[in-house]
Amino acid sequence: MKGKQCKFFGMMVIVAFLSSLSLFASAETQAVKIAVFDARLAIFSSAVAQNELKMLEQSADFISLKAKYESSNADLQAMVKEAETKRLTWSPEELAEYKKQMSYVKADVDLVVQKITSEQSQLEQRVFNELAQYVEPALKEIINEEGVDILLRAESIHMRSPETSITAKVASRIDAKYNAKPESE
């Protein structure tokens, strides 16, 4: 019985070895090009998106919001330091009043953060909606030019080499397509 098992496993090893040789040989004759792509990163890495973000950051409203945040946050930090040093000398009423004032300042900070986040989210959504139409044509061109056989989404893989990513190339192509669009759009 042992002799038959050894022959069987020996045959399996030989079959596996020959199969791997044939796979290796076919891989040599027909190389498969794999590329990795992140659409969101391509859109937001484009010069168009970066310019939009820069314009937002330089707008008077956004600068005012950032200044309000920095001022309110500095006030809150000063109040926290003052409370740390003086709270033991305060009466319960003074402590309660100070905590109430701190909660107002914290609410101001939170409101400004919410406004900044909202402005950024609106910009991201607008830019994404505006540039999404250029992703697929740009991607198809790059795939054809590079001879890509398999395209993987960046978020679906754990490791990759930087050479496999075509995201930056697609971002450049998005810029080119956006800048070449007719003025009537």
Number of C-alpha atoms within 10 A of each C-alpha: 5 7 7 9 10 11 11 12 11 12 12 12 12 12 12 12 12 12 12 12 12 12 11 11 11 11 11 10 8 8 9 12 13 15 23 21 21 18 19 13 14 23 28 18 18 22 16 20 22 14 11 16 17 11 12 16 14 12 11 11 13 17 14 12 16 17 13 16 20 14 13 19 18 14 16 20 15 13 16 15 12 12 17 10 9 10 15 10 10 12 10 11 9 12 16 12 12 18 15 12 14 19 13 13 19 17 13 17 21 15 13 20 16 12 16 18 12 12 15 16 12 12 16 17 11 14 18 16 11 13 21 16 13 18 18 13 15 19 21 13 13 17 19 10 9 13 13 17 12 11 16 14 12 17 10 10 9 6 8 11 8 9 8 15 19 20 23 17 15 29 28 18 21 27 19 16 16 16 11 9 9 7 6 4 4
